[in-house]
Amino acid sequence: MSMSVRIQAADLRDAARKSSAIRAEAAERGAQRPEVLLDVEVIIDRDAASALRVWDSQSDGDSALRYVGTPRGLAGLISDVRRLDIADGVVLVTPAKDQVLSLMLDELVPGLPA
């Protein structure tokens, strides 16, 4: 069973650097490759302008990796994170839980590759 490690990053380049360092350290120890999970702060809505309005009203100004846009765009980001081997998965964090949850179930999940 592999170990899971959650990382926070300012951007995808920072995430790639952190996950590479974690994986290299595990390889040096002769340990199994850890599963790296990237935290992504998320605000999604049916259109990007609406998502930006929600974000503007709830942003705390921190430097976390974030995605503000549509469910389809978020699906693309998640696919890129996997395809580029930046991380093995993502943890979606959102301040607008109710709104985002329904959009994730209705529009995001069907857009993700199996």
N, C-alpha and C positions, 0 to 999 in steps of 0.2 A: 504494500500500500504506500503510495507516494504522499509526501507531505505537501500541504497547500500553504502558500505564502501570499498574503494580500499586500499590494503596494499602492502607494499614492504617488502621483507624479504631476508635474506642472504642465507637461505636454507629452506627445507620443515619443519624441526623441528621448526625453528624460525617462519615460517608462521603459523604453527599449534598453537604455543603459542600465537601469536598475535590475531589470529581469535578467539581462546577460550576466551581470555581476553575481546575482543569486545563483544562477545555473552554473557558472564557472566555479564558484565556491563549493557547490555540492559535488561537482565533478572532481575537484582537487581532493576532497575528502573521500572520494570513492562512493559517495551516497547516490541514491536514486535521484533522477532529475525531479525537482519539485514542480508542482503545479502552481504557476504564477497567475494570480487573479488581480486584475487592475481595477481599482475604484474609478468610476466615472460619474461625476455629478450630472444629473440629467433633468432637463425641462423639455418636454415635447408637447406639441399641439398639432392640430390638423394642418396648420400652415406656420411657416417660420416667423412671420410677423407677430402672430398671436403668442408664440412661444417666447419671443423676445420681450413682449410686454409683461408676461408672467415673470420672466427672469428679472427684469428691471425692478419689479415690485418685491422680489424675494431675495435678491443677491446679497450676500454678506461681504463680497469683495475679496474673499480668500483666493489663493493661487492654485486651487485644485484643478485637475483636468476636468473639463466640462464639455457637454454637448447641449446646445440649445437649437432646436429645429423640429423636424418632422420625424415620425416613427420610421419612415423609409430611410431617411438619412442616418438615423441611429443604427438601423440594421446594417447599413453600409459601413459605418465606423466599426461596429462589432466584427463584421466580416474581415475588414482590413487588419484589425488587431490580431486576429487569428491567422490570416493569410501571411502576414509579415512576421509572424512568430514573435510579436511584441509581448504577448501574454497568452496563456492557455484559455482564459475566459475573462469576463468582466463582472464586476459587482456594480449594479446600477443603484445610485443613491440619489434621492430626490426630496426636495422640500414640499413639493406639490403632489403628495402621495395619491390621493383619490383620482385626480385628473389623469396623472401619468399612468397609474395602474390600469385603468380602463383602456387607454390607448395602447398600452403594451400588449394587453390580451387581445384586443380587436385588430390591431394593425401591425405591431412590431413582430410578434411571434410568428405569424404567417409569412413574414418577409425574410426570416432567418433561414439559412441553409441547414439541412438536417445533419 
